[in-house]
Amino acid sequence: MQPRSHPLRPPSLDANSALFLDFDGTLADLSPRPESVHVPPELIDTLQRLQHALQGAVAVVSGRPIEQLDALLRPLRLPIAGVHGVERRCADGYLQRLAAPMLDHVEACARALAAQADGLLVERKPGAVALHYRLAPEWADRCRDAMTVAVSESPGLSLLHGKMVLEAKPAAATKGHAIEAYLREPPFLGRRAVFAGDDVTDEAGFVAVQAVGGTAIKIGDGDSVAQHRIDSPADLRAWLTAAAAALGPDRDRAQEAALSET
């Protein structure tokens, strides 16, 4: 893991980049409840411009389900790996889903614990169960213990320890595997992978892109294998906006203006 005291600013995107982006805590600021997240309108415009400039090689790789991400990013319809890769929509629109082990036992255990505290939230996703404790941080240890036991009693599942959330998901589903799959397909094939994420759940993605000579960008604090850092989602959005301007029509207008002044 790379200490926070030695951040490296990521290099600029170029026309041969393949851009992969986590959502919560990366593109959008974290929210106490998943449904209350705010998407700045200018972010949609930036992503549209990048999608055009990179010939479609822009994907979201998130713990959220695809359906939620589509609603949040409307009218964009990007390639998306949802639920940490349990479901993955390719650039051509084809939807792949991993077979999910039984989740009923984990969900029952999570709901039994959540019934004891108002601030605990259980979220059933396609192929996963998440227990959020952001509104009840004092329950962190009990949540961790209960979910660890429940997952150990459920073959085929693994437990992700995210930011104030614990998530049971198929062991085969990782953001790293999802990114690797995209890189084998057009329009991502042959491009330099760039992945930005903020959480321990993104570390597998960081490993995957750096293994093929790509760029991993950690958003915010915390140790990470990522070689590059950006301080906050707002700073990442500004970095993406600058990249869109440098790669798109704004670049051409700037070059024309410079020529007209000579």
N, C-alpha and C positions, 0 to 999 in steps of 0.2 A: 504494500500500500504506500502511496506517495503522500508525505506529510503536507498539510495545508500550508505550511510556512514556505513552500517552494513552488508557487503557482507558475505556470507557463501559459501565456496568452495563446489561444489557438491560431494557426495560420488562417488566412482568408480562404473562403471557398473559391474554387475555380470551376471552369465549365465542365471538367471531367469528374466532379464530385458526385457521390451518391449520399444523400443526406437522410439520416435517421434521427428521429426526435422522440424522446419521452414526452409525456403531456403534463401531468400534475407535478408541480415543483420545478418544471423545466420550461415548457411553453407558457403555462399558466401558473400563477401563484397558488400555493397551497390554500385550501379552504377547510374550515372545521368539519363540513359535511361535503361529500362528493357532489351532491346535487346543487350546491351553492357556489360552485366555481365560476369565476368571471373570465370570459374570453374577450380581450380588447379587440374592437372591430378592426383596427389597423393590422392585427396579426393575420387575419384572414387574407387581407390584400397582400401582405408580405409573402405568405405561403403560396398564394396563387402565382405571384411573380417568380418565386424560386422554382416552382413546379414547371413553369414555362421555360425559364432560363436553363434548367437542368434536364430538359426534355423528359419530364415526368419522373425523374429519379429522386423523389422525395416521399418518405414514408413515416408514419407515426408508429412507434413501438411502445406500447403502454400496458399497464395493468388493467385499464378500463376495457369493458366490452366494446366491440366495433360499433354497435348500435348507439351507445352513448357518445362516442367520439364523432360519429357522423352528425348527430344532432348538435353538438357543440361547435363543429367546424363548418356547418352548412353555410353556403352552398358548395363548399369543397367536398370532393369525394376522392380522397387520397388512398393509395395502398396503406393498409393498416394491419398491424399485428396486435390483436387484442388479448387481454387476459394472459399477458406474458408469453404469448405465442400459442396458446390453446386454440385460438382461431386466427386465421391469416388470410386477408384479401390481397390477391396479387394485383399487379398493375393492370392486367386484362380483365379484372373483375371476378375472376374465379375465387371461390371461397373454400379454404381448407380448414378442417377442424380435427383436432386430436381426439381420440377416444378417451373419455374421462373415467377414471375409477369412481367407485361409489363414494359420494360425498355426504350421504344422509347422516352418518354417525357424527362426522365433524360438525355439520350444521346444527344437529341437535345439541351437541355439547356447547357450541358457541351461543346458541339461543338460550340455553339454560343459564349460562353465566350472564348474558346480557339482561335477562329478566331481573337480575339482582341490582342493576345500576342503570339509572336513566341515561348516562352518558355513553354507554356502549352501543355500537351499531353493528348489526350483522348484515352483510351484503352477499346475496347469492348471485353469482355470475355464471355465464355459460362455462361449465367445467371448473369452477373454483368457488371457494367460500372465504370471505374476508371478514375479520373482526376488527373494527376500528375503535380505538380508545383515545382519540385526540381530545374528546370532551370529558374524559375521565382518566387522566394520566396516572392517578394513584392506583389504578387497577392494572397497570402494566405487567407486574409480576404474575398476578393471578391469571391474566389473559394468556401470557406466554406459557405458563405451566399447563393450563387447560388445553390449549391448542397443540402443544407439544405432545401431550399424552394422546389426544384424539387422533392426531396424524400418525403417531406410532402404531395405533390400533387399526389403521386404514391402509392396506397395501396399495402401493403404486402412487402414493401422494408424497409430496415434500412440503415443508413449511418455509415460507418467505417471511423474513423479519424486516418490514419496511418502516417508514416514518410514521409511528403511532398506529401501525396496522400490522396484523398478522394474517397471512393468506395461505390457505391450503390449496394446492394445485397439483396437476399431474407432474410427476418427477421429470418427465421428458420435455416439458415445456419450459423454455428459457428464452430470454430476449436475445441471447447469443445465437441460439439455433435459428430463431426467426430471421435475424439479420443475415446469417449465413445462407439461408434459403433464398432471400431476396437477391443476394449477390450472385446467385447462380442463374438469375432470370433477367431478361430485358425489362426495363431500361437500365437496371442497376449493374448488369454484367459488364465487367471490364473497367468499372469506375473506382475511384478512390473513396473508400467508405469513411464517413464522418458521423459519429453518434454522440449526441448530447443527452445526459441524464443526471438526476440529482440524488438517487437513492441507492442503497445497497442492492436493491432489485435490479439495478442497471449494470452492476459490475460484470455480469456474464457478457453483456453487450460490449462493454469496454474491452474485455479480453478478446472477443471475436474480431473487432475491427483492428485492434493493434496487431493481432496475429497475422493480418494480411497487409500490414503497412499503412493502415488507416489512422484516423485521428479520433481519439476519445476525449470528450470534454465533460468534466465534472462540474455541476452547477452547485455553488454554495460550499459549505463547510463539510468536514469529515474526511477521513483517510480514504484513499481510492487508488486503484491501479491506473486510472486515467492519467495521462501525461500532461493534460491541459486543464485549465480552470477558467470559469467565468463566475462572477460573484453571485448573481441572482437571476431569476427569470426575466426581470426587466432588462438587465444587461444583455442577456442572450437575445431577447427580442430586438434590442438595438443593434446587436452584432448581425443578426439575420437581415434586418432592414438595410444595413450598410452593404451586406453581401448582395442583396437583391438589386440595389442601385448600381453596384459595381458590375454585375453580370448582365443587367437588362437594358431596356431602352434609355434609362437615365444615363448610363455610361456613354451610349452613342450620342445623346444630346450634349453631354459634357465635352466629348471629343470634338463635336461640331462647333461648339462655342469657342473652344480653345483655338481651333483652326481659323475661325472667323476673326479672331483678335490678332492673328499673326500677319 
